[in-house]
């Protein structure tokens, strides 16, 4: 398996797909802002393509778990997602805005394919003791994508217009197709082992997430953290315009956060497991809350420092989340757990953008303060679920 499919190919495909995804959000926001001239419409467009992930993620994950060649299904999802982005772009200014939002919602059903859909395949690419390091490298692809995507969106939008940025994002997603198509097949014995229905598998996955305290705590905390990040992203165009001198420059702030997230995770690869991933989950949320509170000052240097601090919280939190999912998830439900978790985070992000859109129009500092409060709430939600000694994933797999 390792000779047929290398970790480098996996990481290259993941970076391309995720960079296109990270670029598409800011690109769509900037396109909506440019064509409609409204931060509410811009944030609504971003929310539309992300909010439906809560429905699409669990179903997509279940189908990935049931198919013998999950890479083929993943590649099809990427094609459809890229086509959806192109349709949204063609619809802006030509169709009623409500229709364009509907197209974005339908496209968003496939969003988890670019995040959890990839990560769930990692244990078949890297085995045994190499998995923890590969897991951190996989988390780093999100940081690389978060760095490259918004920077490309802002740069291309400034140079050639926001619609061109959407086109470039679809091209990046298309580059990931070969790596997705060639992902390792599921072992022959596992292919024929599934006799349950899709609905039964969906219910089993939900029971694992809700009934496993470490997984439930990590999932809930990460989702609330994403609400805070969605609020920050809704503030990006006005932050760029009022603090940095241009709406397109605001996208560079997201790249600053990605830089510090990438550096933080790079340190983790050199010093594996210095702190338990469960601790990193809530501590990272607290770091993000402090950073968002600092961002309310509206000074260019202070704002950049604030987003750098936010990245220090985001990067390790994602790596810790992946570690907990791999540790707590039964093999036969792995893709569903990862895509469901990803879809919940994407939906949380969309909810944050929807909430902050009208608020940022009235008060930019108020929207940032609201985001800081949400990040602090994420820390509290971790402790809202009591810890408990639970069966290992193998025990749960035998009982389900």
Residue pairs with C-beta under 8 A, 6 or more apart in sequence:
1 124
1 125
1 184
2 125
2 126
2 127
4 182
4 184
5 125
5 182
5 183
5 184
6 125
7 125
7 126
7 134
7 137
9 179
9 182
10 118
10 121
10 122
10 125
10 138
10 179
10 183
11 137
11 138
11 141
12 179
13 118
13 176
13 178
13 179
13 180
14 118
14 119
14 138
14 141
14 176
14 179
15 141
15 144
15 145
15 148
16 172
16 173
16 175
16 176
16 179
17 78
17 114
17 118
17 172
17 173
17 176
17 180
18 114
18 115
18 118
18 141
18 142
18 144
18 145
18 149
19 144
19 145
19 148
19 149
19 152
19 172
20 82
20 114
20 149
20 169
20 170
20 171
20 172
20 173
20 174
20 175
20 176
21 111
21 114
21 115
21 145
21 149
21 169
21 173
22 145
22 146
22 148
22 149
22 150
22 254
23 148
23 149
23 150
23 152
23 153
23 165
23 168
23 169
23 172
24 49
24 85
24 149
24 153
24 166
24 169
24 170
24 173
25 46
25 49
25 50
25 149
25 153
25 233
26 149
26 150
26 153
26 154
26 165
26 233
26 236
26 251
26 254
27 153
27 156
27 157
27 162
27 165
27 166
27 168
27 169
28 42
28 45
28 46
28 49
28 85
28 88
28 104
28 166
29 42
29 43
29 45
29 46
29 233
29 236
29 237
30 42
30 153
30 154
30 157
30 162
30 165
30 237
30 247
30 248
30 251
31 45
31 89
31 92
31 157
31 162
31 163
31 165
31 166
32 38
32 41
32 42
32 44
32 45
32 46
32 92
33 39
33 41
33 42
33 162
33 237
33 247
34 157
34 161
34 162
35 92
35 93
35 162
36 42
36 97
39 234
39 237
39 238
39 357
39 360
39 361
40 357
40 358
40 361
41 97
42 237
42 357
43 234
43 353
43 354
43 356
43 357
43 360
44 101
44 354
44 357
45 88
45 100
45 101
45 104
46 233
46 234
46 350
46 353
47 230
47 350
47 351
47 353
47 354
47 357
48 100
48 101
48 102
48 104
48 105
48 108
48 350
49 84
49 88
49 104
49 105
49 107
49 108
49 111
50 108
50 111
50 230
50 346
50 347
50 349
50 350
50 353
51 105
51 108
51 346
51 347
51 350
51 351
51 354
52 105
52 106
52 108
52 109
52 111
52 347
53 108
53 109
53 111
53 112
53 342
53 343
53 344
53 346
53 347
53 350
54 343
54 344
54 346
54 347
55 109
55 343
56 108
56 109
56 110
56 111
56 112
56 343
57 111
57 112
57 116
57 339
57 340
57 341
57 342
57 343
57 344
57 346
58 202
58 205
58 206
58 336
58 339
58 340
58 343
59 198
59 202
60 77
60 109
60 110
60 112
60 113
60 117
60 339
61 112
61 116
61 117
61 120
61 205
61 335
61 336
61 337
61 338
61 339
61 340
62 198
62 201
62 202
62 205
62 335
62 336
63 73
63 198
64 70
64 73
64 74
64 117
64 120
64 335
64 336
64 339
65 194
65 201
65 332
65 333
65 334
65 335
65 336
66 194
66 198
66 201
67 73
67 186
68 185
68 186
68 188
68 191
69 183
69 185
69 186
70 117
70 120
70 121
70 183
70 185
70 186
70 335
71 121
71 180
71 181
71 182
71 183
71 184
71 185
72 181
74 113
74 117
74 118
74 121
74 180
74 183
75 177
75 180
75 181
77 110
77 113
77 117
78 110
78 113
78 114
78 173
78 174
78 176
78 177
78 180
79 174
79 177
80 107
80 110
81 107
81 110
81 111
81 113
81 114
81 173
82 170
82 173
82 174
84 103
84 104
84 106
84 107
84 110
85 107
85 166
85 169
85 170
85 173
86 166
86 167
86 170
87 103
87 107
88 100
88 103
88 104
88 107
88 166
89 163
89 166
89 167
91 99
91 100
91 103
92 100
92 163
108 346
108 350
111 342
111 343
111 346
112 339
112 340
112 342
112 343
112 346
113 339
114 173
115 142
115 338
115 339
115 342
115 345
115 346
116 335
116 338
116 339
116 340
116 341
116 342
116 343
117 335
117 338
117 339
117 342
118 138
118 180
119 138
119 322
119 338
119 342
120 334
120 335
120 337
120 338
120 339
121 183
121 184
121 335
122 131
122 134
122 135
122 138
122 326
123 131
123 326
123 331
123 334
124 183
124 184
124 186
125 134
125 183
125 184
126 134
131 326
132 272
132 273
132 323
133 269
133 272
135 319
135 322
135 323
135 326
136 265
136 268
136 269
136 272
136 319
137 269
138 322
139 265
139 315
139 318
139 319
139 322
140 262
140 265
140 266
140 269
140 315
140 319
142 261
142 318
143 258
143 259
143 261
143 262
143 265
143 311
143 314
143 315
143 318
144 258
144 262
145 258
146 254
146 255
146 257
146 258
146 261
147 255
147 258
147 259
147 262
148 255
148 258
149 169
149 254
150 251
150 252
150 253
150 254
150 255
150 258
151 251
151 252
151 255
152 165
152 168
152 169
153 165
153 169
153 251
154 240
154 248
154 249
154 250
154 251
154 252
154 255
155 248
156 164
156 165
156 168
157 164
157 165
157 248
157 251
158 246
158 248
158 249
162 248
185 191
190 331
190 332
193 332
194 201
194 332
196 204
201 333
201 336
202 336
204 333
204 400
205 333
205 336
205 337
205 340
206 340
207 400
208 215
208 328
208 329
208 330
208 333
208 337
208 396
208 400
209 215
209 216
209 219
209 337
209 340
209 341
210 216
212 328
212 390
212 396
213 385
213 386
213 387
213 388
213 390
214 278
214 324
214 327
214 328
214 387
214 390
215 324
215 325
215 328
215 329
215 337
216 385
217 278
217 281
217 381
217 382
217 385
217 387
218 277
218 278
218 281
218 320
218 321
218 324
218 325
218 382
219 321
219 341
219 344
220 381
220 382
220 384
220 385
221 281
221 282
221 285
221 378
221 379
221 381
221 382
222 281
222 317
222 318
222 321
222 341
222 345
222 378
223 344
223 345
223 347
223 348
224 285
224 348
224 374
224 375
224 377
224 378
224 381
225 284
225 285
225 288
225 314
225 317
225 348
225 374
225 375
225 378
226 345
226 346
226 348
226 349
226 352
227 348
227 349
227 351
227 352
227 355
227 374
227 378
228 288
228 289
228 292
228 352
228 371
228 372
228 374
228 375
228 378
229 288
229 314
229 349
229 352
229 371
230 348
230 349
230 350
230 351
230 352
230 353
230 354
230 355
230 356
231 352
231 353
231 355
231 356
231 367
231 368
231 370
231 371
231 374
232 292
232 295
232 310
232 352
232 356
232 368
232 371
233 254
233 349
233 352
233 353
234 352
234 353
234 356
234 357
234 360
234 367
235 356
235 360
235 364
235 367
235 368
235 371
236 250
236 251
236 253
236 254
237 247
237 250
238 247
238 250
238 360
238 364
239 250
239 253
239 295
239 303
239 364
240 246
240 247
240 248
240 249
240 250
240 251
240 252
240 253
241 247
241 250
242 298
242 364
243 298
243 299
243 300
243 303
244 250
244 252
244 253
244 300
244 303
253 303
253 304
253 307
254 307
256 304
256 307
256 308
256 311
257 307
257 308
257 310
257 311
257 314
258 311
259 308
259 311
260 307
260 308
260 309
260 310
260 311
260 312
260 315
261 311
261 312
261 314
261 315
261 316
261 318
262 311
262 315
263 312
263 315
264 311
264 312
264 315
264 316
265 315
265 316
265 318
265 319
268 274
268 316
268 319
275 283
277 319
277 320
277 321
277 323
277 324
277 327
278 320
278 324
280 316
280 317
280 319
280 320
281 317
281 320
281 321
281 324
281 382
282 378
282 379
282 382
282 383
283 313
283 379
284 313
284 314
284 316
284 317
284 320
285 313
285 317
285 375
285 376
285 378
285 379
285 382
286 313
286 375
286 376
286 379
287 309
287 310
287 312
287 313
288 310
288 313
288 314
288 317
288 375
288 378
289 372
289 373
289 375
289 376
289 378
289 379
290 309
290 372
291 306
291 307
291 308
291 309
291 310
291 312
291 313
292 306
292 310
292 368
292 369
292 371
292 372
292 375
293 368
293 369
293 372
294 302
294 305
294 306
294 309
295 302
295 303
295 306
295 307
295 310
295 368
295 372
296 365
296 368
296 369
296 372
297 303
297 306
298 364
298 365
321 341
325 337
325 338
325 341
327 393
328 390
328 393
329 337
329 338
329 393
330 393
330 394
330 396
330 397
330 400
331 393
331 397
332 397
332 400
333 397
333 400
352 371
352 374
355 370
356 367
356 370
356 371
359 366
359 367
359 370
360 366
360 367
390 396
391 399
